[in-house]
Amino acid sequence: METVFGIIAGCVAILVGLAVILNRKSFSKFTADAQRSTFGKAGEKVANRANPGWTAAVGTVFVLIGATLVVLMITGVEI
């Protein structure tokens, strides 16, 4: 049962990572706007440093973790 759950969780992580990578500009703009509106002057400084590259890096990490989880579950390695 945990193998099935692990494979499903890995596939979900891969899909989320791909969605983040493909929509990185809109996610980056959304988080920058949220920082500005939530924290005011301090949020403006943080929002100015926003970069779609870091958003893509987070998506890449999601894809790598999901792929690793799927491979581990398929091969039957005990964690």
ChimeraX commands (.cxc) that place a marker at each C-alpha (Angstrom):
marker #1 position 0.00,0.00,0.00 radius 0.5
marker #1 position 2.79,2.44,0.83 radius 0.5
marker #1 position 4.34,1.70,-2.57 radius 0.5
marker #1 position 1.20,2.88,-4.34 radius 0.5
marker #1 position 1.01,5.96,-2.12 radius 0.5
marker #1 position 4.69,6.71,-2.78 radius 0.5
marker #1 position 4.25,6.44,-6.54 radius 0.5
marker #1 position 1.18,8.68,-6.47 radius 0.5
marker #1 position 2.94,11.24,-4.25 radius 0.5
marker #1 position 5.97,11.20,-6.55 radius 0.5
marker #1 position 3.84,11.76,-9.63 radius 0.5
marker #1 position 2.01,14.63,-7.91 radius 0.5
marker #1 position 5.37,16.20,-6.98 radius 0.5
marker #1 position 6.53,15.91,-10.59 radius 0.5
marker #1 position 3.32,17.53,-11.87 radius 0.5
marker #1 position 3.53,20.37,-9.33 radius 0.5
marker #1 position 7.19,20.94,-10.22 radius 0.5
marker #1 position 6.41,21.08,-13.93 radius 0.5
marker #1 position 3.54,23.50,-13.30 radius 0.5
marker #1 position 5.84,25.76,-11.27 radius 0.5
marker #1 position 8.54,25.65,-13.95 radius 0.5
marker #1 position 6.12,26.37,-16.79 radius 0.5
marker #1 position 4.35,29.22,-14.93 radius 0.5
marker #1 position 7.40,30.63,-13.14 radius 0.5
marker #1 position 6.93,34.22,-14.28 radius 0.5
marker #1 position 3.36,34.45,-13.04 radius 0.5
marker #1 position 4.24,32.69,-9.75 radius 0.5
marker #1 position 7.18,35.04,-9.25 radius 0.5
marker #1 position 5.02,38.10,-9.92 radius 0.5
marker #1 position 2.29,36.78,-7.61 radius 0.5
marker #1 position 4.68,36.22,-4.70 radius 0.5
marker #1 position 6.36,39.61,-5.23 radius 0.5
marker #1 position 2.98,41.34,-5.19 radius 0.5
marker #1 position 1.99,39.40,-2.07 radius 0.5
marker #1 position 5.20,40.49,-0.32 radius 0.5
marker #1 position 4.54,44.12,-1.23 radius 0.5
marker #1 position 0.94,44.10,-0.04 radius 0.5
marker #1 position 1.60,42.14,3.15 radius 0.5
marker #1 position 4.77,43.73,4.49 radius 0.5
marker #1 position 4.72,47.24,3.03 radius 0.5
marker #1 position 8.11,48.95,2.87 radius 0.5
marker #1 position 10.06,45.84,3.96 radius 0.5
marker #1 position 8.08,43.74,1.50 radius 0.5
marker #1 position 9.06,46.12,-1.28 radius 0.5
marker #1 position 12.74,45.33,-0.69 radius 0.5
marker #1 position 12.07,41.60,-0.77 radius 0.5
marker #1 position 9.82,41.89,-3.82 radius 0.5
marker #1 position 12.51,43.77,-5.73 radius 0.5
marker #1 position 14.77,40.73,-5.39 radius 0.5
marker #1 position 12.16,38.36,-6.85 radius 0.5
marker #1 position 13.49,36.37,-9.76 radius 0.5
marker #1 position 11.75,33.76,-11.94 radius 0.5
marker #1 position 15.00,31.76,-11.92 radius 0.5
marker #1 position 14.61,30.91,-8.25 radius 0.5
marker #1 position 11.02,29.88,-8.86 radius 0.5
marker #1 position 12.24,27.53,-11.60 radius 0.5
marker #1 position 14.84,26.15,-9.17 radius 0.5
marker #1 position 12.09,25.29,-6.69 radius 0.5
marker #1 position 10.14,23.55,-9.47 radius 0.5
marker #1 position 13.25,21.61,-10.44 radius 0.5
marker #1 position 13.70,20.43,-6.86 radius 0.5
marker #1 position 10.07,19.25,-6.82 radius 0.5
marker #1 position 10.62,17.29,-10.03 radius 0.5
marker #1 position 13.83,15.70,-8.73 radius 0.5
marker #1 position 12.26,14.69,-5.41 radius 0.5
marker #1 position 9.21,13.27,-7.18 radius 0.5
marker #1 position 11.30,11.30,-9.68 radius 0.5
marker #1 position 13.50,9.96,-6.88 radius 0.5
marker #1 position 10.47,8.88,-4.90 radius 0.5
marker #1 position 8.92,7.10,-7.87 radius 0.5
marker #1 position 12.17,5.28,-8.69 radius 0.5
marker #1 position 12.65,4.23,-5.07 radius 0.5
marker #1 position 9.09,2.93,-4.80 radius 0.5
marker #1 position 9.32,0.99,-8.08 radius 0.5
marker #1 position 12.63,-0.63,-7.16 radius 0.5
marker #1 position 11.34,-1.53,-3.72 radius 0.5
marker #1 position 14.09,0.13,-1.70 radius 0.5
marker #1 position 13.30,0.44,2.00 radius 0.5
marker #1 position 13.65,3.95,3.34 radius 0.5
marker link #1:1,2 radius 0.2
marker link #1:2,3 radius 0.2
marker link #1:3,4 radius 0.2
marker link #1:4,5 radius 0.2
marker link #1:5,6 radius 0.2
marker link #1:6,7 radius 0.2
marker link #1:7,8 radius 0.2
marker link #1:8,9 radius 0.2
marker link #1:9,10 radius 0.2
marker link #1:10,11 radius 0.2
marker link #1:11,12 radius 0.2
marker link #1:12,13 radius 0.2
marker link #1:13,14 radius 0.2
marker link #1:14,15 radius 0.2
marker link #1:15,16 radius 0.2
marker link #1:16,17 radius 0.2
marker link #1:17,18 radius 0.2
marker link #1:18,19 radius 0.2
marker link #1:19,20 radius 0.2
marker link #1:20,21 radius 0.2
marker link #1:21,22 radius 0.2
marker link #1:22,23 radius 0.2
marker link #1:23,24 radius 0.2
marker link #1:24,25 radius 0.2
marker link #1:25,26 radius 0.2
marker link #1:26,27 radius 0.2
marker link #1:27,28 radius 0.2
marker link #1:28,29 radius 0.2
marker link #1:29,30 radius 0.2
marker link #1:30,31 radius 0.2
marker link #1:31,32 radius 0.2
marker link #1:32,33 radius 0.2
marker link #1:33,34 radius 0.2
marker link #1:34,35 radius 0.2
marker link #1:35,36 radius 0.2
marker link #1:36,37 radius 0.2
marker link #1:37,38 radius 0.2
marker link #1:38,39 radius 0.2
marker link #1:39,40 radius 0.2
marker link #1:40,41 radius 0.2
marker link #1:41,42 radius 0.2
marker link #1:42,43 radius 0.2
marker link #1:43,44 radius 0.2
marker link #1:44,45 radius 0.2
marker link #1:45,46 radius 0.2
marker link #1:46,47 radius 0.2
marker link #1:47,48 radius 0.2
marker link #1:48,49 radius 0.2
marker link #1:49,50 radius 0.2
marker link #1:50,51 radius 0.2
marker link #1:51,52 radius 0.2
marker link #1:52,53 radius 0.2
marker link #1:53,54 radius 0.2
marker link #1:54,55 radius 0.2
marker link #1:55,56 radius 0.2
marker link #1:56,57 radius 0.2
marker link #1:57,58 radius 0.2
marker link #1:58,59 radius 0.2
marker link #1:59,60 radius 0.2
marker link #1:60,61 radius 0.2
marker link #1:61,62 radius 0.2
marker link #1:62,63 radius 0.2
marker link #1:63,64 radius 0.2
marker link #1:64,65 radius 0.2
marker link #1:65,66 radius 0.2
marker link #1:66,67 radius 0.2
marker link #1:67,68 radius 0.2
marker link #1:68,69 radius 0.2
marker link #1:69,70 radius 0.2
marker link #1:70,71 radius 0.2
marker link #1:71,72 radius 0.2
marker link #1:72,73 radius 0.2
marker link #1:73,74 radius 0.2
marker link #1:74,75 radius 0.2
marker link #1:75,76 radius 0.2
marker link #1:76,77 radius 0.2
marker link #1:77,78 radius 0.2
marker link #1:78,79 radius 0.2
view
